[in-house]
Amino acid sequence: MATDKVKLGPNGKPLRPFVMPQSLAGKIRVWRYLWMRRVVQISVLILFFGSAHWEWNFHKQPIISGDLSSSTLLDTVPLADPFAVLQILASGHTVLSKVLIGSLIILSFYLIVGGRVWCSWVCPVNLISDLANRLRKTLQIKNAFQLSRKFRYSMLALSLVLSAISGVAAFEWISPIGIFHREVIFGLGGGWLILLGLFIFDSLVLKDGWCGHLCPLGAFYAVVGKVSLLRIAFNTPTCTHCVECVKVCPEPQVLNLKRASEKGYISSGECTNCGRCITVCPEHTLKFDLQLWIKRAAAAPGAGSQQNSRKIDDTDHRRKAA
Amino acid sequence: MPFALRPPGALAEDDFSAKCIKCGQCVTACPYDTLRLADTSDPIPLGTPYFTPRDIPCYMCPDIPCMVACPTGALSPELKHIEDSKMGLAVIDIENCLSWQGLRCEICHRDCPVQDSAISVEHRQRKLSKHAMFRPIVHSEYCTGCGICEKACPTDEAAIKIVYPPLVQGSIGKHYRLGWKQQRSVTEHFQPQQLSNKPAKAEQSGLDYLNSGDL
């Protein structure tokens, strides 16, 4: 027994690596947010496609017509991409109230569930990005260069400035997100090449190159996410700093454990609420929670220990599986 | 010059491509599957709607569902009647038009949804040995650019095509006055006051003052 080699976390507990369960049920459980995200991403596209091509309807109203830039739910509720609308407004054009209301509905939705929930749960480009990361992992590809993750905010500003100068919604002209859903929903053909280029860039040049560094829409939702409600709560006493969460996180800079410990949750708006960290954490330090409740719990004395006790059974179960 | 034929109600090209959010709701709203979104290979802004009349023209639905579906107003709701839309302008290639060669065709005229206003047929007599010509003529004031004529044209390549109006339309200039066409007289500024041999109209009618006994 090499007990002397066991590292201890700052809370005095030994570091335990994350071990993938052998059983299928265990794997499904670990991957629960992954497959839930895939189901949501693909269902959204299928709903759009079905409404456009198979006349899917509910009480004779098309379920959802349009695409992710702007759509109408059941022929009544307008929905719109707030960033696209912002660009049109920046270009000096007015829009109808329909699309303004739609963008406010979508904005409110992401203010509740987390800004970049768009990125990991809805945006179809996430499929490409995740696939590229899979390829990177398998082939051990290294980054060709480094780029600050803050660069996306420059892209966000650039999109708005260019919209104002050119008089057209600048990012919407080239958005691979728009290209992806138009390809899927309306089947144009030529856009797949651009998406292939994006896949090659993400897999061979820069890890999470598009989603994590360049995408101005991601940056927009990161700003929204700063104040959004649903967050990843961080339970400090249980964390051993094993950094299993950081290893799986597509935006690892958000897992600043010191700041998370101070705040009680992952405070960066760049967190996509993808849930990867939650399922790999051997100590169950991380979980989804509402920002308000986390703050209230932090204010109330002794609230932290209650959170821990609830997890004990689960942890033992995981230990057996390992 | 590349141009796109936009759905009815589309704003001027610059404003249209700025306001269009590229959602394709007009495409799904169209009951005839007329509209397409521009692909990367098309020379017009990516993802914006257009139509190709020779494939599927605009059938000019009176309720204009594409315009109603537009969330941003790129297809302006100010278009109340589909007959007022200006999607493009039909232009006849008179060198290939069957009717202009002296054959009987006039299919464009018969299929035109704004028949006799947008396309009229000019009847022209010829020599005794030849029958008269029936030449279709487009009137830009009424042509909506729906493209039904282009779709219907029986020549190999349509001899009537919808184009972006500025490509073919001239402008006569303000200094020309076609007196015979205008409602108001073109010479109103230098019109003679009254012809002198015509007596000025009396205040009273003749019957009254001749019988009043004043003379």
HADDOCK unambig.tbl for C-alpha pairs under 7 A between the chains (distance, minus, plus):
assign (segid A and resid 52 and name CA) (segid B and resid 28 and name CA) 5.89 0.50 0.50
assign (segid A and resid 65 and name CA) (segid B and resid 25 and name CA) 5.99 0.50 0.50
assign (segid A and resid 65 and name CA) (segid B and resid 28 and name CA) 6.84 0.50 0.50
assign (segid A and resid 66 and name CA) (segid B and resid 23 and name CA) 5.04 0.50 0.50
assign (segid A and resid 66 and name CA) (segid B and resid 24 and name CA) 5.17 0.50 0.50
assign (segid A and resid 66 and name CA) (segid B and resid 25 and name CA) 4.33 0.50 0.50
assign (segid A and resid 67 and name CA) (segid B and resid 23 and name CA) 5.02 0.50 0.50
assign (segid A and resid 67 and name CA) (segid B and resid 24 and name CA) 6.67 0.50 0.50
assign (segid A and resid 69 and name CA) (segid B and resid 21 and name CA) 6.41 0.50 0.50
assign (segid A and resid 69 and name CA) (segid B and resid 22 and name CA) 6.83 0.50 0.50
assign (segid A and resid 69 and name CA) (segid B and resid 23 and name CA) 5.35 0.50 0.50
assign (segid A and resid 70 and name CA) (segid B and resid 23 and name CA) 5.20 0.50 0.50
assign (segid A and resid 71 and name CA) (segid B and resid 23 and name CA) 6.75 0.50 0.50
assign (segid A and resid 71 and name CA) (segid B and resid 25 and name CA) 6.84 0.50 0.50
assign (segid A and resid 84 and name CA) (segid B and resid 21 and name CA) 6.93 0.50 0.50
assign (segid A and resid 88 and name CA) (segid B and resid 18 and name CA) 6.54 0.50 0.50
assign (segid A and resid 88 and name CA) (segid B and resid 19 and name CA) 6.09 0.50 0.50
assign (segid A and resid 93 and name CA) (segid B and resid 19 and name CA) 6.72 0.50 0.50
assign (segid A and resid 95 and name CA) (segid B and resid 72 and name CA) 4.80 0.50 0.50
assign (segid A and resid 95 and name CA) (segid B and resid 73 and name CA) 5.94 0.50 0.50
assign (segid A and resid 96 and name CA) (segid B and resid 71 and name CA) 6.52 0.50 0.50
assign (segid A and resid 96 and name CA) (segid B and resid 72 and name CA) 4.96 0.50 0.50
assign (segid A and resid 96 and name CA) (segid B and resid 73 and name CA) 5.56 0.50 0.50
assign (segid A and resid 98 and name CA) (segid B and resid 71 and name CA) 5.59 0.50 0.50
assign (segid A and resid 99 and name CA) (segid B and resid 71 and name CA) 5.10 0.50 0.50
assign (segid A and resid 99 and name CA) (segid B and resid 72 and name CA) 5.65 0.50 0.50
assign (segid A and resid 167 and name CA) (segid B and resid 18 and name CA) 6.44 0.50 0.50
assign (segid A and resid 168 and name CA) (segid B and resid 17 and name CA) 6.88 0.50 0.50
assign (segid A and resid 168 and name CA) (segid B and resid 18 and name CA) 4.16 0.50 0.50
assign (segid A and resid 169 and name CA) (segid B and resid 18 and name CA) 5.97 0.50 0.50
assign (segid A and resid 173 and name CA) (segid B and resid 45 and name CA) 6.99 0.50 0.50
assign (segid A and resid 173 and name CA) (segid B and resid 46 and name CA) 6.32 0.50 0.50
assign (segid A and resid 188 and name CA) (segid B and resid 39 and name CA) 5.58 0.50 0.50
assign (segid A and resid 190 and name CA) (segid B and resid 39 and name CA) 5.92 0.50 0.50
assign (segid A and resid 190 and name CA) (segid B and resid 40 and name CA) 5.27 0.50 0.50
assign (segid A and resid 190 and name CA) (segid B and resid 41 and name CA) 6.52 0.50 0.50
assign (segid A and resid 191 and name CA) (segid B and resid 39 and name CA) 6.94 0.50 0.50
assign (segid A and resid 191 and name CA) (segid B and resid 40 and name CA) 6.12 0.50 0.50
